[in-house]
Amino acid sequence: MSESEKLKRAEYQKNRKKTISIILAVILGLSILTVTFSCIFVVLDADTYVYFQENGSVVYHAYLNDNEYYEEERLNGGHAYVSSLIQKMDAAFTYRVQMDADDVTYRYQYRVDSRLVILDRNSGAPIYNPVETILGPTVSTYRGKTLTIDPIVSIDYVHYNDKAKAFIENYHLKDVSAQLNVTMYVDIVGMSEKFAQDSEGQYYVQVMIPLNQDIIKPQTTSTIPQGAQTVLANPHTNKTVFKALATYFGILDGIALAVLAYYILTTRDEHIDYERKVQRLVSSYKSFIQKINTAFDSTGYQVLAVDTFREMLEIRDTLQLPILMFENEDKTRSEFMIPTNTNLLYVFDIKVDHYDELYAGGEDTSSQAE
């Protein structure tokens, strides 16, 4: 092979590798952009929440008539009460909500009702249960993180107790019970630009006061959830932009990969195919091959051609001899040889296509002994 042909081949391979490197750099950049925008989209697409806490309670007291046993004018909820000593009662209701957001607007309504209930003990069904609103309804709006609703109502216990006794006595009722349910109802809507939808709740807090009994012990109940709650946060509106960008650069990345594959396949020549074959074989069996830089002198040897490199490996394993490799100066042919002590030379070679045509009319002297 002439020097001009070698230079032409080297320039072609250099330009080809440079072009492949540029395409690979473009693919890497597009891949990084695709992965980056995809990760941003995944993060923005994940559900996020705003945390808030709600709680509710009712504290009640009994105010006593003058008597010779109690010095206190008022007893708290830790006592059971002698009903005949009760002058009146009060109930302090509390509902509180606190959001982990500053720009919340609360629209709320609350009222306090009293319900006198006379129940049939056998069936548990009410016989008489009139309702009276004793406070509200109150409708209002509040803006801030924390909203507190804390009305205090006075309860005319004597009035309701006498009314229950009169009803039972007038109709000579047996197996019945009577109680007064004083309930605060709260309807609330929390609104914020951070919320995916408004936070809504309907709750009640109630104190149940027994009637028509000598000794009473009120009980309380509430439907207000306790502990941390969540509301879905407003989705990120710009997440679709990152999804579109990830899709766009992903498509470009795929096109670039296709261009690379097409370029590699269409620009391969016999020299590149030869080089790939040699590199693949040497990288796979590097530990079995000893490369030499001087052509092997085969004078005096009987040369035996081997069809496959696997057969060379079998011969090596049998004879426990190294496989020598020599590549000619033109880098058009590589010979793999196993010389034996009995003057046999096993040879397997890889050469470029049209090797015989390339060297027609002359020998590849670079593979002969000097």
C-alpha positions in Angstrom: 0.0 0.0 0.0 1.4 3.3 -1.1 2.1 6.2 1.4 -0.6 8.3 -0.3 -3.1 5.5 0.2 -2.2 5.2 3.8 -2.5 9.0 4.3 -5.9 9.0 2.6 -7.1 6.1 4.8 -5.8 7.8 7.9 -7.5 11.1 7.0 -10.8 9.3 6.2 -10.7 7.4 9.5 -9.8 10.6 11.4 -12.6 12.6 9.9 -15.0 9.7 10.5 -14.1 9.4 14.2 -14.4 13.2 14.6 -17.9 13.2 13.1 -18.9 10.3 15.3 -17.5 12.1 18.3 -19.5 15.3 17.4 -22.7 13.2 17.0 -22.1 11.5 20.3 -21.6 14.8 22.0 -24.9 16.0 20.6 -26.6 12.8 21.7 -25.2 13.2 25.2 -26.3 16.8 25.4 -29.8 15.9 24.2 -30.0 13.0 26.7 -29.0 15.3 29.6 -31.6 17.8 28.6 -34.3 15.0 28.2 -33.5 13.5 31.6 -33.3 16.9 33.3 -36.7 18.1 32.0 -38.2 14.7 32.7 -37.0 14.8 36.3 -38.4 18.3 36.7 -41.7 17.3 35.3 -41.9 14.2 37.6 -41.1 16.4 40.7 -43.7 19.0 39.7 -46.3 16.4 38.7 -46.1 14.7 42.1 -49.0 15.6 44.5 -48.1 18.1 47.2 -50.1 19.0 50.2 -50.7 21.9 52.6 -51.0 20.7 56.1 -53.5 22.0 58.7 -54.8 21.2 62.1 -58.4 21.4 63.5 -59.7 20.9 66.9 -62.9 21.5 68.8 -64.1 21.3 72.4 -66.8 22.5 74.8 -66.3 23.4 78.4 -69.4 23.7 80.6 -70.1 25.0 84.1 -73.1 24.9 86.5 -74.0 27.9 88.6 -75.6 27.0 91.9 -78.4 28.4 94.0 -77.6 29.5 97.5 -77.0 26.4 99.7 -75.3 25.5 102.9 -72.9 22.9 101.3 -71.0 24.6 98.5 -69.0 27.7 98.9 -68.5 28.0 95.1 -71.0 29.8 93.0 -69.9 27.8 90.0 -68.8 24.2 89.5 -66.7 23.1 86.5 -67.2 20.0 84.3 -65.2 17.7 86.6 -68.3 17.5 88.9 -71.5 15.6 88.9 -74.3 18.1 89.8 -77.3 17.9 92.1 -80.0 19.0 89.7 -82.1 20.8 92.4 -79.1 23.1 93.2 -78.6 24.2 89.6 -79.6 27.8 88.8 -78.2 27.9 85.3 -75.4 26.6 83.1 -73.1 27.9 80.4 -71.1 26.2 77.7 -68.0 27.7 76.1 -67.5 26.2 72.6 -64.3 26.3 70.6 -63.4 25.5 67.0 -59.9 26.3 65.8 -58.2 25.6 62.4 -54.6 26.5 61.6 -53.2 26.2 58.0 -49.6 26.0 56.9 -50.3 28.8 54.5 -50.5 32.5 55.0 -52.9 33.6 52.4 -56.0 31.6 53.4 -59.4 33.1 53.4 -62.0 31.4 55.6 -65.7 31.8 54.8 -67.6 30.3 57.7 -71.0 30.1 59.4 -71.9 28.8 62.9 -74.9 28.7 65.2 -75.8 27.1 68.5 -79.0 25.1 68.9 -80.6 23.5 71.9 -82.7 20.4 71.5 -84.9 19.0 74.2 -85.0 15.3 73.6 -87.4 12.8 75.3 -86.5 9.2 74.3 -88.2 5.9 74.5 -85.7 3.7 76.3 -86.9 0.5 74.6 -86.5 1.7 71.0 -84.1 4.6 71.5 -86.4 6.7 69.2 -87.3 10.3 70.2 -90.8 11.0 71.4 -90.4 14.7 71.6 -87.4 16.7 70.3 -88.1 20.4 69.6 -85.1 22.6 68.4 -84.4 26.1 69.4 -81.6 28.3 68.0 -80.0 30.1 70.9 -77.1 31.8 69.1 -76.7 32.8 65.5 -76.5 31.9 62.8 -73.4 34.0 62.3 -71.8 34.3 58.8 -68.4 35.9 58.4 -65.1 35.9 56.5 -61.6 35.9 57.9 -58.2 36.0 56.3 -55.1 34.6 58.0 -53.4 31.3 59.0 -55.5 30.6 62.1 -59.2 30.9 62.6 -60.8 30.6 66.1 -64.6 30.4 66.8 -65.3 30.5 70.5 -68.9 31.5 71.5 -70.1 31.2 75.0 -73.9 30.5 75.6 -76.0 30.6 78.7 -78.2 27.6 79.3 -81.5 28.0 81.3 -81.3 24.5 82.8 -84.3 25.0 85.1 -86.5 26.0 82.2 -85.6 22.9 80.1 -85.7 20.6 83.1 -89.2 21.8 84.2 -90.4 21.5 80.6 -89.2 17.9 80.3 -90.8 16.9 83.7 -94.1 18.5 82.7 -94.2 16.6 79.4 -93.5 13.3 81.1 -96.0 13.8 84.0 -98.8 15.1 81.7 -98.7 12.0 79.6 -97.8 9.6 82.5 -94.8 8.3 80.5 -92.7 5.3 81.7 -89.4 4.0 80.5 -88.4 7.3 79.0 -85.3 9.4 79.4 -84.8 13.1 78.8 -81.7 15.2 77.9 -80.8 18.6 76.6 -78.4 18.7 73.6 -76.7 22.0 73.2 -74.8 22.0 69.9 -72.6 24.3 67.9 -72.7 23.7 64.2 -69.8 25.0 62.1 -69.7 25.2 58.2 -66.4 26.4 57.0 -64.6 26.8 53.6 -60.9 27.6 53.4 -59.8 29.2 50.2 -56.2 29.9 48.9 -54.4 30.1 45.6 -52.2 27.4 46.9 -55.1 24.9 47.1 -56.1 22.7 44.2 -59.6 23.0 45.6 -61.3 24.7 48.5 -61.0 23.0 51.9 -64.5 22.4 53.2 -65.9 21.0 56.5 -69.1 20.7 58.4 -68.8 19.8 62.0 -70.5 20.0 65.3 -69.5 20.2 69.0 -72.1 19.1 71.5 -72.8 18.9 75.3 -75.5 16.5 76.4 -77.1 17.4 79.7 -79.4 14.9 81.4 -82.9 16.1 82.5 -85.4 14.8 85.0 -82.7 13.2 87.2 -81.6 14.0 90.8 -77.9 13.7 89.8 -76.6 14.7 86.4 -73.3 14.4 84.7 -73.1 16.1 81.2 -71.2 14.4 78.4 -69.5 16.0 75.4 -68.9 14.9 71.8 -67.5 16.4 68.6 -67.1 15.5 64.9 -64.1 17.8 64.4 -61.1 15.7 63.3 -58.1 15.8 65.6 -54.5 16.0 64.5 -52.9 16.9 61.2 -55.0 17.1 58.1 -54.0 17.8 54.4 -55.5 19.6 51.5 -54.1 19.0 48.0 -51.9 21.9 46.8 -52.5 23.7 43.6 -50.8 21.8 40.7 -47.8 23.5 39.1 -49.2 25.0 35.9 -45.8 25.1 34.2 -45.2 21.4 34.5 -46.7 20.8 31.1 -43.9 23.0 29.7 -41.3 20.7 31.1 -43.2 17.7 29.8 -43.3 19.2 26.3 -39.5 20.0 26.5 -38.7 16.5 27.7 -40.7 15.0 24.8 -39.2 17.4 22.3 -35.6 16.8 23.3 -36.3 13.0 23.6 -37.5 12.9 20.0 -34.4 14.9 18.9 -32.2 12.4 20.9 -33.8 9.5 19.1 -33.3 11.1 15.7 -29.6 11.8 16.6 -29.2 8.1 17.6 -30.7 7.1 14.3 -28.4 9.5 12.4 -25.4 8.0 14.3 -26.4 4.4 13.5 -27.0 5.3 9.8 -23.6 7.2 9.6 -21.7 4.4 11.2 -23.2 1.8 8.9 -22.9 3.8 5.7 -19.3 5.0 6.2 -17.8 1.7 7.1 -15.2 0.4 4.6 -13.1 -2.7 4.4 -10.4 -1.1 6.6 -12.8 -0.2 9.3 -14.4 -3.7 9.2 -11.0 -5.2 9.5 -10.1 -3.1 12.4 -13.3 -3.9 14.2 -12.8 -7.6 13.8 -9.2 -7.4 15.1 -10.2 -5.3 18.1 -13.1 -7.5 19.0 -11.0 -10.6 18.9 -8.1 -9.1 20.8 -10.3 -7.6 23.5 -12.1 -10.9 24.0 -9.0 -13.0 24.3 -6.3 -10.6 25.4 -4.9 -12.9 28.1 -4.2 -15.6 25.5 -2.5 -13.4 22.9 1.1 -12.2 22.8 1.6 -9.4 20.4 5.0 -9.2 18.6 6.4 -6.2 16.6 8.6 -8.2 14.3 7.4 -10.5 11.5 7.8 -14.2 12.3 10.3 -16.0 10.1 8.4 -19.1 9.0 11.4 -20.6 7.2 11.8 -24.3 8.1 8.2 -24.5 9.4 5.4 -26.4 8.0 2.6 -23.8 7.9 -0.9 -25.1 8.8 -3.8 -22.8 8.2 -6.6 -22.8 10.9 -10.1 -21.8 9.9 -11.3 -20.2 13.2 -9.7 -18.6 16.2 -11.6 -21.0 18.5 -9.6 -23.8 16.9 -6.4 -21.8 17.7 -7.5 -21.7 21.4 -8.0 -25.4 21.4 -4.6 -26.0 20.0 -3.1 -23.6 22.5 -4.8 -25.4 25.4 -3.5 -28.8 24.1 0.1 -27.7 23.5 0.3 -25.1 26.3 2.0 -22.7 23.9 1.3 -18.9 23.4 -0.6 -17.4 20.5 1.6 -14.9 18.8 0.1 -11.9 16.9 1.7 -9.8 14.3 0.0 -7.0 12.3 1.6 -5.8 9.1 2.8 -2.2 8.7 -0.1 -1.4 6.4 -2.6 -2.5 9.1 -4.4 -4.7 6.5 -3.6 -8.1 7.9 -3.1 -9.7 11.3 -1.7 -13.1 11.8 -2.2 -15.3 14.9 0.5 -18.0 15.1 1.4 -21.0 17.3 4.9 -22.2 16.5 5.8 -25.7 17.9 9.0 -27.5 18.8 8.3 -29.9 16.0 8.5 -27.1 13.3 4.7 -26.9 12.8 3.3 -23.4 12.5 -0.5 -23.0 13.1 -1.7 -19.8 11.5 -5.1 -18.0 11.6 -5.3 -14.6 9.9 -7.7 -11.6 9.6 -7.3 -9.4 6.6 -9.1 -6.6 4.8 -11.6 -7.5 2.1 -9.9 -7.5 -1.3 -6.6 -8.0 0.3 -5.4 -10.2 -2.6 -6.4 -7.5 -5.1 -4.7 -4.8 -3.0 -1.4 -6.6 -3.1 -1.7 -8.2 -6.6 1.6 -8.1 -8.4 3.6 -8.0 -5.2 4.0 -9.4 -1.7 3.1 -7.7 1.5 6.8 -7.6 2.5 6.0 -6.1 5.9 4.9 -9.6 7.1 8.1 -11.3 6.0 11.3 -11.7 8.0 13.8 -9.0 7.7 
